[in-house]
Amino acid sequence: MASSMLGLFRRSVYQIYNQRFLSIQMQWTKTISLKGMPTSLQLLPRTIQYRNSSFFKHVSADELWKGVGGVSNAGRKKGRGRGRKRRIDLHAGQKLGVGHKLMMWPGLNAPIIKGKLILQPTKLATDKKRDEEIQKVRARQNKYRVLKVPALLRGWAGKRFPGMSIGPPDPVDDYTFEGFDTRVLELKIVANMTATLGRKQRFSAFVVTGNKNGLAGYALAKSSTGKDALRKAKNKAAKRLHFIERHHDHTILHNLYCHYFTTKIMVKKVQPGYGLKCHRAIKTICEVIGIKDLHAKIDSRSTNTQAMTKALFAGLLSQETHQELADRQKLHVVEYRNDMDNIPLLIASPSDHQVLEKIPENQDLDFENMYYGGKREYIKERQRKKNRFYKWTYWKKYKYRNQESARIERQVLGFEVKQRSNPAANLKSSS
């Protein structure tokens, strides 16, 4: 009775093991024989796991190349990633269905039917130069190729993004931004120290977009990649457009002084054909807006790109039109132009036709300095360029100074007789 109960117990335990272990098997398993083994070990599962294939089938190509030439973030900061092995496209130079032994496979690298004949897999003659050509193609990939950027599409410093054009913003519903151009003002990597992820780095992009006809906007965006950061900033700037008044579509309405925290800019209105003489960031902004002639001087040590952009936009948006000036001052606005022989031309008058008869004495009506906020632009005197003959020229002038005027004065007072040239004597001496 006891032996039968023991056999029943062993069979029940054996069935439980079969259900739990043998039902959940891996794809690659191998059965072993339990003959000759002790009875106590026959309760173990009858299968063991083993690997009959390469682990390269379970790891992607990106992970394999990362293991060959990858560098950690700490190593990259120390400059260890400069001479790492570059990724090679192993498929370059090869053709589909063509290997070391050339075969013609109908439907893969050859047609199935040729005329009325159905083609069959056929072995072709081997190509002895195949391996050499593949090695040449792979060796060509290791060479460093310089990407040539056209001169008109380059940024401020060659192939760097600041100053480059990245095209118009993406369409919004049915509206497309035709005629718009987006320029990169700043692209840098910023980092934030977190408790769990450590130093988290992202790309920060600052761009300005406009249609070169008075409509422009700027925006700042961040992302994990530079391409996404530029795209986000470009589309965000398209949603923050401002209209900027221009004088005859070439310059600003008047001189202005604008600042943003410690960044101060003095902008000057100039005549047509003057050009843009200012900081490169301000020049890029003016090109996007449509301002062709401008003179701007940064009146501070700070040349932060974002601060300059915000200060310039704040100043351009606070411009006062000639009509607004006439309504505020209760006076006529008159312009003097050299091409019109300085004849006064009436530009604007008060809209309510109420003009002051007497101008207040303490009021500054100098149009050039009216919007400078009490400041004056400091202009250095241009020093004369000294050359090696400067001292000798100066001494020669000093040595014979006032001699011509003194000679004329002696002739007037009668102390010296003016010598007249004799044409006959000249003729006789020449003969």
KETORLO-835390 format. One record per residue (C-alpha): residue number from 0; x, y, z; chain. Coordinates in steps of 0.5 Angstrom, whole numbers, always signed. Layout:
<nodes>
<node seq="NUM" east="X" north="Y" up="Z" mol="A"/>
...
</nodes>
This chain:
<nodes>
<node seq="0" east="+0" north="+0" up="+0" mol="A"/>
<node seq="1" east="+6" north="+5" up="+2" mol="A"/>
<node seq="2" east="+9" north="+3" up="-5" mol="A"/>
<node seq="3" east="+3" north="+5" up="-9" mol="A"/>
<node seq="4" east="+2" north="+11" up="-5" mol="A"/>
<node seq="5" east="+9" north="+13" up="-6" mol="A"/>
<node seq="6" east="+9" north="+12" up="-14" mol="A"/>
<node seq="7" east="+2" north="+16" up="-14" mol="A"/>
<node seq="8" east="+6" north="+21" up="-11" mol="A"/>
<node seq="9" east="+12" north="+21" up="-16" mol="A"/>
<node seq="10" east="+7" north="+21" up="-22" mol="A"/>
<node seq="11" east="+3" north="+27" up="-19" mol="A"/>
<node seq="12" east="+10" north="+31" up="-18" mol="A"/>
<node seq="13" east="+12" north="+29" up="-25" mol="A"/>
<node seq="14" east="+6" north="+32" up="-28" mol="A"/>
<node seq="15" east="+6" north="+38" up="-24" mol="A"/>
<node seq="16" east="+14" north="+39" up="-27" mol="A"/>
<node seq="17" east="+12" north="+38" up="-34" mol="A"/>
<node seq="18" east="+6" north="+43" up="-34" mol="A"/>
<node seq="19" east="+10" north="+48" up="-31" mol="A"/>
<node seq="20" east="+17" north="+47" up="-34" mol="A"/>
<node seq="21" east="+16" north="+43" up="-41" mol="A"/>
<node seq="22" east="+10" north="+48" up="-43" mol="A"/>
<node seq="23" east="+14" north="+54" up="-43" mol="A"/>
<node seq="24" east="+20" north="+52" up="-47" mol="A"/>
<node seq="25" east="+25" north="+57" up="-51" mol="A"/>
<node seq="26" east="+25" north="+56" up="-58" mol="A"/>
<node seq="27" east="+32" north="+53" up="-58" mol="A"/>
<node seq="28" east="+32" north="+47" up="-53" mol="A"/>
<node seq="29" east="+35" north="+40" up="-53" mol="A"/>
<node seq="30" east="+32" north="+33" up="-50" mol="A"/>
<node seq="31" east="+37" north="+29" up="-45" mol="A"/>
<node seq="32" east="+36" north="+22" up="-44" mol="A"/>
<node seq="33" east="+35" north="+20" up="-36" mol="A"/>
<node seq="34" east="+37" north="+13" up="-37" mol="A"/>
<node seq="35" east="+42" north="+11" up="-32" mol="A"/>
<node seq="36" east="+41" north="+17" up="-27" mol="A"/>
<node seq="37" east="+38" north="+16" up="-20" mol="A"/>
<node seq="38" east="+31" north="+15" up="-18" mol="A"/>
<node seq="39" east="+31" north="+22" up="-14" mol="A"/>
<node seq="40" east="+34" north="+26" up="-20" mol="A"/>
<node seq="41" east="+28" north="+23" up="-25" mol="A"/>
<node seq="42" east="+23" north="+29" up="-22" mol="A"/>
<node seq="43" east="+28" north="+34" up="-25" mol="A"/>
<node seq="44" east="+25" north="+37" up="-32" mol="A"/>
<node seq="45" east="+27" north="+33" up="-38" mol="A"/>
<node seq="46" east="+30" north="+39" up="-42" mol="A"/>
<node seq="47" east="+36" north="+44" up="-41" mol="A"/>
<node seq="48" east="+37" north="+51" up="-45" mol="A"/>
<node seq="49" east="+42" north="+52" up="-50" mol="A"/>
<node seq="50" east="+44" north="+57" up="-55" mol="A"/>
<node seq="51" east="+45" north="+54" up="-62" mol="A"/>
<node seq="52" east="+45" north="+61" up="-66" mol="A"/>
<node seq="53" east="+50" north="+68" up="-66" mol="A"/>
<node seq="54" east="+48" north="+73" up="-61" mol="A"/>
<node seq="55" east="+49" north="+78" up="-67" mol="A"/>
<node seq="56" east="+42" north="+76" up="-69" mol="A"/>
<node seq="57" east="+39" north="+79" up="-63" mol="A"/>
<node seq="58" east="+43" north="+86" up="-62" mol="A"/>
<node seq="59" east="+41" north="+92" up="-67" mol="A"/>
<node seq="60" east="+47" north="+94" up="-72" mol="A"/>
<node seq="61" east="+47" north="+101" up="-68" mol="A"/>
<node seq="62" east="+48" north="+98" up="-62" mol="A"/>
<node seq="63" east="+54" north="+94" up="-65" mol="A"/>
<node seq="64" east="+57" north="+100" up="-68" mol="A"/>
<node seq="65" east="+56" north="+104" up="-61" mol="A"/>
<node seq="66" east="+60" north="+98" up="-58" mol="A"/>
<node seq="67" east="+66" north="+99" up="-63" mol="A"/>
<node seq="68" east="+66" north="+106" up="-63" mol="A"/>
<node seq="69" east="+62" north="+109" up="-57" mol="A"/>
<node seq="70" east="+64" north="+114" up="-52" mol="A"/>
<node seq="71" east="+61" north="+116" up="-46" mol="A"/>
<node seq="72" east="+59" north="+123" up="-44" mol="A"/>
<node seq="73" east="+65" north="+123" up="-39" mol="A"/>
<node seq="74" east="+70" north="+121" up="-44" mol="A"/>
<node seq="75" east="+67" north="+125" up="-49" mol="A"/>
<node seq="76" east="+68" north="+131" up="-45" mol="A"/>
<node seq="77" east="+75" north="+129" up="-44" mol="A"/>
<node seq="78" east="+76" north="+129" up="-51" mol="A"/>
<node seq="79" east="+77" north="+121" up="-52" mol="A"/>
<node seq="80" east="+72" north="+121" up="-58" mol="A"/>
<node seq="81" east="+76" north="+125" up="-63" mol="A"/>
<node seq="82" east="+80" north="+119" up="-66" mol="A"/>
<node seq="83" east="+74" north="+113" up="-65" mol="A"/>
<node seq="84" east="+72" north="+109" up="-71" mol="A"/>
<node seq="85" east="+67" north="+111" up="-75" mol="A"/>
<node seq="86" east="+61" north="+108" up="-78" mol="A"/>
<node seq="87" east="+62" north="+104" up="-84" mol="A"/>
<node seq="88" east="+56" north="+102" up="-89" mol="A"/>
<node seq="89" east="+57" north="+95" up="-90" mol="A"/>
<node seq="90" east="+52" north="+95" up="-96" mol="A"/>
<node seq="91" east="+56" north="+100" up="-100" mol="A"/>
<node seq="92" east="+58" north="+97" up="-107" mol="A"/>
<node seq="93" east="+54" north="+91" up="-106" mol="A"/>
<node seq="94" east="+48" north="+89" up="-110" mol="A"/>
<node seq="95" east="+42" north="+85" up="-108" mol="A"/>
<node seq="96" east="+42" north="+78" up="-110" mol="A"/>
<node seq="97" east="+50" north="+78" up="-112" mol="A"/>
<node seq="98" east="+55" north="+75" up="-107" mol="A"/>
<node seq="99" east="+62" north="+71" up="-107" mol="A"/>
<node seq="100" east="+59" north="+66" up="-112" mol="A"/>
<node seq="101" east="+55" north="+70" up="-117" mol="A"/>
<node seq="102" east="+48" north="+67" up="-118" mol="A"/>
<node seq="103" east="+42" north="+69" up="-123" mol="A"/>
<node seq="104" east="+36" north="+69" up="-118" mol="A"/>
<node seq="105" east="+29" north="+70" up="-123" mol="A"/>
<node seq="106" east="+25" north="+75" up="-119" mol="A"/>
<node seq="107" east="+31" north="+78" up="-115" mol="A"/>
<node seq="108" east="+36" north="+80" up="-120" mol="A"/>
<node seq="109" east="+33" north="+77" up="-126" mol="A"/>
<node seq="110" east="+27" north="+77" up="-130" mol="A"/>
<node seq="111" east="+22" north="+71" up="-129" mol="A"/>
<node seq="112" east="+20" north="+70" up="-136" mol="A"/>
<node seq="113" east="+25" north="+72" up="-142" mol="A"/>
<node seq="114" east="+21" north="+72" up="-148" mol="A"/>
<node seq="115" east="+17" north="+65" up="-148" mol="A"/>
<node seq="116" east="+22" north="+62" up="-143" mol="A"/>
<node seq="117" east="+22" north="+61" up="-136" mol="A"/>
<node seq="118" east="+29" north="+62" up="-133" mol="A"/>
<node seq="119" east="+32" north="+58" up="-128" mol="A"/>
<node seq="120" east="+37" north="+59" up="-122" mol="A"/>
<node seq="121" east="+43" north="+59" up="-126" mol="A"/>
<node seq="122" east="+51" north="+60" up="-123" mol="A"/>
<node seq="123" east="+55" north="+65" up="-127" mol="A"/>
<node seq="124" east="+62" north="+66" up="-128" mol="A"/>
<node seq="125" east="+65" north="+69" up="-121" mol="A"/>
<node seq="126" east="+68" north="+77" up="-121" mol="A"/>
<node seq="127" east="+75" north="+77" up="-119" mol="A"/>
<node seq="128" east="+75" north="+85" up="-118" mol="A"/>
<node seq="129" east="+69" north="+85" up="-114" mol="A"/>
<node seq="130" east="+72" north="+85" up="-107" mol="A"/>
<node seq="131" east="+77" north="+90" up="-109" mol="A"/>
<node seq="132" east="+71" north="+95" up="-111" mol="A"/>
<node seq="133" east="+68" north="+94" up="-105" mol="A"/>
<node seq="134" east="+74" north="+95" up="-101" mol="A"/>
<node seq="135" east="+75" north="+102" up="-105" mol="A"/>
<node seq="136" east="+68" north="+104" up="-103" mol="A"/>
<node seq="137" east="+69" north="+103" up="-96" mol="A"/>
<node seq="138" east="+75" north="+106" up="-96" mol="A"/>
<node seq="139" east="+72" north="+112" up="-99" mol="A"/>
<node seq="140" east="+67" north="+113" up="-93" mol="A"/>
<node seq="141" east="+73" north="+113" up="-88" mol="A"/>
<node seq="142" east="+75" north="+120" up="-91" mol="A"/>
<node seq="143" east="+73" north="+126" up="-88" mol="A"/>
<node seq="144" east="+69" north="+130" up="-93" mol="A"/>
<node seq="145" east="+68" north="+138" up="-92" mol="A"/>
<node seq="146" east="+61" north="+140" up="-94" mol="A"/>
<node seq="147" east="+61" north="+146" up="-99" mol="A"/>
<node seq="148" east="+56" north="+151" up="-97" mol="A"/>
<node seq="149" east="+55" north="+156" up="-102" mol="A"/>
<node seq="150" east="+58" north="+163" up="-101" mol="A"/>
<node seq="151" east="+51" north="+167" up="-100" mol="A"/>
<node seq="152" east="+48" north="+161" up="-96" mol="A"/>
<node seq="153" east="+54" north="+161" up="-91" mol="A"/>
<node seq="154" east="+53" north="+164" up="-84" mol="A"/>
<node seq="155" east="+57" north="+169" up="-80" mol="A"/>
<node seq="156" east="+63" north="+164" up="-79" mol="A"/>
<node seq="157" east="+63" north="+160" up="-85" mol="A"/>
<node seq="158" east="+59" north="+153" up="-84" mol="A"/>
<node seq="159" east="+56" north="+155" up="-77" mol="A"/>
<node seq="160" east="+49" north="+156" up="-76" mol="A"/>
<node seq="161" east="+48" north="+163" up="-73" mol="A"/>
<node seq="162" east="+47" north="+168" up="-79" mol="A"/>
<node seq="163" east="+44" north="+162" up="-84" mol="A"/>
<node seq="164" east="+38" north="+162" up="-87" mol="A"/>
<node seq="165" east="+33" north="+156" up="-85" mol="A"/>
<node seq="166" east="+27" north="+157" up="-90" mol="A"/>
<node seq="167" east="+20" north="+160" up="-88" mol="A"/>
<node seq="168" east="+16" north="+157" up="-83" mol="A"/>
<node seq="169" east="+12" north="+151" up="-83" mol="A"/>
<node seq="170" east="+5" north="+152" up="-86" mol="A"/>
<node seq="171" east="-1" north="+153" up="-81" mol="A"/>
<node seq="172" east="-7" north="+150" up="-84" mol="A"/>
<node seq="173" east="-9" north="+153" up="-91" mol="A"/>
<node seq="174" east="-4" north="+159" up="-90" mol="A"/>
<node seq="175" east="+3" north="+159" up="-92" mol="A"/>
<node seq="176" east="+9" north="+164" up="-91" mol="A"/>
<node seq="177" east="+10" north="+166" up="-98" mol="A"/>
<node seq="178" east="+16" north="+171" up="-98" mol="A"/>
<node seq="179" east="+18" north="+169" up="-91" mol="A"/>
<node seq="180" east="+25" north="+168" up="-89" mol="A"/>
<node seq="181" east="+28" north="+165" up="-82" mol="A"/>
<node seq="182" east="+35" north="+167" up="-80" mol="A"/>
<node seq="183" east="+39" north="+164" up="-74" mol="A"/>
<node seq="184" east="+41" north="+168" up="-69" mol="A"/>
<node seq="185" east="+44" north="+164" up="-64" mol="A"/>
<node seq="186" east="+45" north="+156" up="-63" mol="A"/>
<node seq="187" east="+48" north="+153" up="-57" mol="A"/>
<node seq="188" east="+48" north="+147" up="-52" mol="A"/>
<node seq="189" east="+45" north="+149" up="-45" mol="A"/>
<node seq="190" east="+45" north="+144" up="-39" mol="A"/>
<node seq="191" east="+41" north="+143" up="-33" mol="A"/>
<node seq="192" east="+43" north="+139" up="-27" mol="A"/>
<node seq="193" east="+38" north="+134" up="-25" mol="A"/>
<node seq="194" east="+37" north="+130" up="-19" mol="A"/>
<node seq="195" east="+36" north="+123" up="-22" mol="A"/>
<node seq="196" east="+39" north="+124" up="-29" mol="A"/>
<node seq="197" east="+45" north="+128" up="-28" mol="A"/>
<node seq="198" east="+47" north="+134" up="-33" mol="A"/>
<node seq="199" east="+41" north="+134" up="-38" mol="A"/>
<node seq="200" east="+44" north="+137" up="-44" mol="A"/>
<node seq="201" east="+39" north="+141" up="-49" mol="A"/>
<node seq="202" east="+40" north="+145" up="-56" mol="A"/>
<node seq="203" east="+37" north="+152" up="-55" mol="A"/>
<node seq="204" east="+36" north="+156" up="-62" mol="A"/>
<node seq="205" east="+34" north="+163" up="-62" mol="A"/>
<node seq="206" east="+31" north="+165" up="-69" mol="A"/>
<node seq="207" east="+28" north="+171" up="-73" mol="A"/>
<node seq="208" east="+23" north="+171" up="-78" mol="A"/>
<node seq="209" east="+20" north="+176" up="-83" mol="A"/>
<node seq="210" east="+18" north="+178" up="-90" mol="A"/>
<node seq="211" east="+22" north="+183" up="-91" mol="A"/>
<node seq="212" east="+17" north="+188" up="-92" mol="A"/>
<node seq="213" east="+16" north="+191" up="-85" mol="A"/>
<node seq="214" east="+13" north="+184" up="-82" mol="A"/>
<node seq="215" east="+18" north="+180" up="-77" mol="A"/>
<node seq="216" east="+18" north="+176" up="-70" mol="A"/>
<node seq="217" east="+23" north="+173" up="-66" mol="A"/>
<node seq="218" east="+23" north="+167" up="-61" mol="A"/>
<node seq="219" east="+27" north="+162" up="-57" mol="A"/>
<node seq="220" east="+26" north="+154" up="-57" mol="A"/>
<node seq="221" east="+29" north="+148" up="-54" mol="A"/>
<node seq="222" east="+30" north="+141" up="-56" mol="A"/>
<node seq="223" east="+34" north="+135" up="-55" mol="A"/>
<node seq="224" east="+37" north="+136" up="-62" mol="A"/>
<node seq="225" east="+39" north="+142" up="-66" mol="A"/>
<node seq="226" east="+34" north="+140" up="-72" mol="A"/>
<node seq="227" east="+28" north="+140" up="-67" mol="A"/>
<node seq="228" east="+30" north="+146" up="-64" mol="A"/>
<node seq="229" east="+31" north="+150" up="-70" mol="A"/>
<node seq="230" east="+24" north="+148" up="-73" mol="A"/>
<node seq="231" east="+20" north="+149" up="-66" mol="A"/>
<node seq="232" east="+23" north="+156" up="-66" mol="A"/>
<node seq="233" east="+22" north="+158" up="-73" mol="A"/>
<node seq="234" east="+14" north="+156" up="-72" mol="A"/>
<node seq="235" east="+14" north="+160" up="-66" mol="A"/>
<node seq="236" east="+17" north="+166" up="-69" mol="A"/>
<node seq="237" east="+11" north="+166" up="-74" mol="A"/>
<node seq="238" east="+6" north="+166" up="-69" mol="A"/>
<node seq="239" east="+9" north="+172" up="-66" mol="A"/>
<node seq="240" east="+10" north="+177" up="-72" mol="A"/>
<node seq="241" east="+10" north="+185" up="-71" mol="A"/>
<node seq="242" east="+9" north="+190" up="-76" mol="A"/>
<node seq="243" east="+15" north="+195" up="-76" mol="A"/>
<node seq="244" east="+14" north="+202" up="-79" mol="A"/>
<node seq="245" east="+19" north="+205" up="-84" mol="A"/>
<node seq="246" east="+21" north="+211" up="-87" mol="A"/>
<node seq="247" east="+20" north="+211" up="-95" mol="A"/>
<node seq="248" east="+21" north="+203" up="-94" mol="A"/>
<node seq="249" east="+29" north="+204" up="-93" mol="A"/>
<node seq="250" east="+30" north="+206" up="-86" mol="A"/>
<node seq="251" east="+27" north="+208" up="-79" mol="A"/>
<node seq="252" east="+22" north="+214" up="-78" mol="A"/>
<node seq="253" east="+27" north="+217" up="-73" mol="A"/>
<node seq="254" east="+33" north="+217" up="-69" mol="A"/>
<node seq="255" east="+32" north="+212" up="-62" mol="A"/>
<node seq="256" east="+35" north="+210" up="-56" mol="A"/>
<node seq="257" east="+33" north="+203" up="-54" mol="A"/>
<node seq="258" east="+36" north="+199" up="-48" mol="A"/>
<node seq="259" east="+34" north="+192" up="-45" mol="A"/>
<node seq="260" east="+37" north="+191" up="-38" mol="A"/>
<node seq="261" east="+45" north="+193" up="-39" mol="A"/>
<node seq="262" east="+45" north="+193" up="-47" mol="A"/>
<node seq="263" east="+44" north="+200" up="-50" mol="A"/>
<node seq="264" east="+43" north="+201" up="-57" mol="A"/>
<node seq="265" east="+43" north="+208" up="-61" mol="A"/>
<node seq="266" east="+40" north="+207" up="-67" mol="A"/>
<node seq="267" east="+41" north="+213" up="-73" mol="A"/>
<node seq="268" east="+36" north="+215" up="-79" mol="A"/>
<node seq="269" east="+41" north="+215" up="-85" mol="A"/>
<node seq="270" east="+40" north="+217" up="-92" mol="A"/>
<node seq="271" east="+38" north="+212" up="-98" mol="A"/>
<node seq="272" east="+45" north="+208" up="-100" mol="A"/>
<node seq="273" east="+48" north="+209" up="-94" mol="A"/>
<node seq="274" east="+47" north="+201" up="-92" mol="A"/>
<node seq="275" east="+47" north="+197" up="-86" mol="A"/>
<node seq="276" east="+53" north="+199" up="-81" mol="A"/>
<node seq="277" east="+52" north="+196" up="-75" mol="A"/>
<node seq="278" east="+53" north="+189" up="-71" mol="A"/>
<node seq="279" east="+52" north="+183" up="-75" mol="A"/>
<node seq="280" east="+46" north="+181" up="-71" mol="A"/>
<node seq="281" east="+42" north="+187" up="-72" mol="A"/>
<node seq="282" east="+44" north="+187" up="-79" mol="A"/>
<node seq="283" east="+41" north="+180" up="-80" mol="A"/>
<node seq="284" east="+35" north="+183" up="-76" mol="A"/>
<node seq="285" east="+34" north="+189" up="-81" mol="A"/>
<node seq="286" east="+35" north="+185" up="-87" mol="A"/>
<node seq="287" east="+29" north="+180" up="-85" mol="A"/>
<node seq="288" east="+25" north="+186" up="-83" mol="A"/>
<node seq="289" east="+26" north="+190" up="-90" mol="A"/>
<node seq="290" east="+31" north="+196" up="-87" mol="A"/>
<node seq="291" east="+36" north="+197" up="-92" mol="A"/>
<node seq="292" east="+40" north="+204" up="-89" mol="A"/>
<node seq="293" east="+41" north="+204" up="-82" mol="A"/>
<node seq="294" east="+47" north="+206" up="-77" mol="A"/>
<node seq="295" east="+47" north="+203" up="-70" mol="A"/>
<node seq="296" east="+52" north="+203" up="-64" mol="A"/>
<node seq="297" east="+52" north="+199" up="-58" mol="A"/>
<node seq="298" east="+53" north="+204" up="-52" mol="A"/>
<node seq="299" east="+55" north="+198" up="-47" mol="A"/>
<node seq="300" east="+59" north="+193" up="-46" mol="A"/>
<node seq="301" east="+54" north="+187" up="-46" mol="A"/>
<node seq="302" east="+53" north="+184" up="-53" mol="A"/>
<node seq="303" east="+48" north="+179" up="-51" mol="A"/>
<node seq="304" east="+45" north="+177" up="-58" mol="A"/>
<node seq="305" east="+38" north="+176" up="-54" mol="A"/>
<node seq="306" east="+38" north="+182" up="-51" mol="A"/>
<node seq="307" east="+40" north="+186" up="-57" mol="A"/>
<node seq="308" east="+34" north="+183" up="-61" mol="A"/>
<node seq="309" east="+29" north="+185" up="-55" mol="A"/>
<node seq="310" east="+32" north="+192" up="-55" mol="A"/>
<node seq="311" east="+32" north="+193" up="-62" mol="A"/>
<node seq="312" east="+25" north="+190" up="-63" mol="A"/>
<node seq="313" east="+22" north="+194" up="-57" mol="A"/>
<node seq="314" east="+25" north="+201" up="-60" mol="A"/>
<node seq="315" east="+23" north="+200" up="-67" mol="A"/>
<node seq="316" east="+16" north="+198" up="-64" mol="A"/>
<node seq="317" east="+16" north="+205" up="-60" mol="A"/>
<node seq="318" east="+17" north="+209" up="-66" mol="A"/>
<node seq="319" east="+13" north="+215" up="-67" mol="A"/>
<node seq="320" east="+10" north="+217" up="-74" mol="A"/>
<node seq="321" east="+10" north="+224" up="-76" mol="A"/>
<node seq="322" east="+3" north="+225" up="-75" mol="A"/>
<node seq="323" east="+3" north="+223" up="-68" mol="A"/>
<node seq="324" east="+9" north="+228" up="-67" mol="A"/>
<node seq="325" east="+5" north="+233" up="-70" mol="A"/>
<node seq="326" east="-1" north="+232" up="-66" mol="A"/>
<node seq="327" east="+3" north="+231" up="-59" mol="A"/>
<node seq="328" east="+7" north="+237" up="-60" mol="A"/>
<node seq="329" east="+1" north="+241" up="-63" mol="A"/>
<node seq="330" east="+6" north="+244" up="-69" mol="A"/>
<node seq="331" east="+8" north="+243" up="-76" mol="A"/>
<node seq="332" east="+13" north="+238" up="-78" mol="A"/>
<node seq="333" east="+17" north="+240" up="-84" mol="A"/>
<node seq="334" east="+23" north="+237" up="-88" mol="A"/>
<node seq="335" east="+29" north="+240" up="-91" mol="A"/>
<node seq="336" east="+32" north="+236" up="-96" mol="A"/>
<node seq="337" east="+39" north="+237" up="-100" mol="A"/>
<node seq="338" east="+36" north="+234" up="-107" mol="A"/>
<node seq="339" east="+30" north="+239" up="-106" mol="A"/>
<node seq="340" east="+35" north="+245" up="-105" mol="A"/>
<node seq="341" east="+33" north="+245" up="-97" mol="A"/>
<node seq="342" east="+26" north="+248" up="-99" mol="A"/>
<node seq="343" east="+22" north="+246" up="-93" mol="A"/>
<node seq="344" east="+17" north="+241" up="-94" mol="A"/>
<node seq="345" east="+10" north="+240" up="-90" mol="A"/>
<node seq="346" east="+10" north="+233" up="-88" mol="A"/>
<node seq="347" east="+5" north="+233" up="-82" mol="A"/>
<node seq="348" east="+0" north="+238" up="-79" mol="A"/>
<node seq="349" east="-4" north="+237" up="-72" mol="A"/>
<node seq="350" east="-11" north="+233" up="-74" mol="A"/>
<node seq="351" east="-15" north="+238" up="-70" mol="A"/>
<node seq="352" east="-12" north="+244" up="-74" mol="A"/>
<node seq="353" east="-10" north="+247" up="-67" mol="A"/>
<node seq="354" east="-2" north="+250" up="-68" mol="A"/>
<node seq="355" east="+1" north="+253" up="-62" mol="A"/>
<node seq="356" east="+3" north="+260" up="-63" mol="A"/>
<node seq="357" east="+9" north="+261" up="-59" mol="A"/>
<node seq="358" east="+14" north="+255" up="-58" mol="A"/>
<node seq="359" east="+16" north="+254" up="-50" mol="A"/>
<node seq="360" east="+23" north="+256" up="-49" mol="A"/>
<node seq="361" east="+25" north="+250" up="-45" mol="A"/>
<node seq="362" east="+23" north="+245" up="-50" mol="A"/>
<node seq="363" east="+28" north="+241" up="-55" mol="A"/>
<node seq="364" east="+26" north="+241" up="-62" mol="A"/>
<node seq="365" east="+32" north="+238" up="-65" mol="A"/>
<node seq="366" east="+29" north="+232" up="-69" mol="A"/>
<node seq="367" east="+36" north="+228" up="-69" mol="A"/>
<node seq="368" east="+36" north="+228" up="-61" mol="A"/>
<node seq="369" east="+29" north="+228" up="-59" mol="A"/>
<node seq="370" east="+28" north="+221" up="-58" mol="A"/>
<node seq="371" east="+35" north="+220" up="-55" mol="A"/>
<node seq="372" east="+32" north="+221" up="-48" mol="A"/>
<node seq="373" east="+37" north="+226" up="-46" mol="A"/>
<node seq="374" east="+43" north="+222" up="-49" mol="A"/>
<node seq="375" east="+48" north="+224" up="-54" mol="A"/>
<node seq="376" east="+52" north="+220" up="-59" mol="A"/>
<node seq="377" east="+60" north="+220" up="-57" mol="A"/>
<node seq="378" east="+63" north="+221" up="-64" mol="A"/>
<node seq="379" east="+71" north="+220" up="-64" mol="A"/>
<node seq="380" east="+75" north="+225" up="-68" mol="A"/>
<node seq="381" east="+79" north="+221" up="-73" mol="A"/>
<node seq="382" east="+86" north="+222" up="-72" mol="A"/>
<node seq="383" east="+91" north="+223" up="-78" mol="A"/>
<node seq="384" east="+94" north="+217" up="-80" mol="A"/>
<node seq="385" east="+102" north="+218" up="-79" mol="A"/>
<node seq="386" east="+107" north="+216" up="-84" mol="A"/>
<node seq="387" east="+114" north="+216" up="-84" mol="A"/>
<node seq="388" east="+115" north="+222" up="-88" mol="A"/>
<node seq="389" east="+110" north="+226" up="-83" mol="A"/>
<node seq="390" east="+116" north="+229" up="-79" mol="A"/>
<node seq="391" east="+120" north="+231" up="-85" mol="A"/>
<node seq="392" east="+113" north="+234" up="-88" mol="A"/>
<node seq="393" east="+111" north="+238" up="-82" mol="A"/>
<node seq="394" east="+119" north="+241" up="-81" mol="A"/>
<node seq="395" east="+119" north="+243" up="-88" mol="A"/>
<node seq="396" east="+112" north="+247" up="-87" mol="A"/>
<node seq="397" east="+115" north="+250" up="-81" mol="A"/>
<node seq="398" east="+121" north="+252" up="-84" mol="A"/>
<node seq="399" east="+118" north="+256" up="-90" mol="A"/>
<node seq="400" east="+112" north="+258" up="-86" mol="A"/>
<node seq="401" east="+109" north="+265" up="-88" mol="A"/>
<node seq="402" east="+114" north="+266" up="-93" mol="A"/>
<node seq="403" east="+109" north="+267" up="-99" mol="A"/>
<node seq="404" east="+105" north="+272" up="-95" mol="A"/>
<node seq="405" east="+111" north="+276" up="-93" mol="A"/>
<node seq="406" east="+114" north="+276" up="-100" mol="A"/>
<node seq="407" east="+108" north="+279" up="-102" mol="A"/>
<node seq="408" east="+107" north="+284" up="-96" mol="A"/>
<node seq="409" east="+115" north="+287" up="-98" mol="A"/>
<node seq="410" east="+113" north="+288" up="-105" mol="A"/>
<node seq="411" east="+107" north="+292" up="-103" mol="A"/>
<node seq="412" east="+111" north="+296" up="-98" mol="A"/>
<node seq="413" east="+116" north="+297" up="-104" mol="A"/>
<node seq="414" east="+122" north="+293" up="-100" mol="A"/>
<node seq="415" east="+122" north="+288" up="-106" mol="A"/>
<node seq="416" east="+121" north="+289" up="-113" mol="A"/>
<node seq="417" east="+117" north="+284" up="-117" mol="A"/>
<node seq="418" east="+121" north="+281" up="-122" mol="A"/>
<node seq="419" east="+118" north="+280" up="-129" mol="A"/>
<node seq="420" east="+120" north="+275" up="-134" mol="A"/>
<node seq="421" east="+123" north="+277" up="-140" mol="A"/>
<node seq="422" east="+120" north="+273" up="-146" mol="A"/>
<node seq="423" east="+126" north="+275" up="-151" mol="A"/>
<node seq="424" east="+131" north="+273" up="-146" mol="A"/>
<node seq="425" east="+128" north="+267" up="-145" mol="A"/>
<node seq="426" east="+128" north="+266" up="-152" mol="A"/>
<node seq="427" east="+135" north="+268" up="-153" mol="A"/>
<node seq="428" east="+137" north="+263" up="-147" mol="A"/>
<node seq="429" east="+134" north="+257" up="-150" mol="A"/>
<node seq="430" east="+137" north="+259" up="-157" mol="A"/>
</nodes>
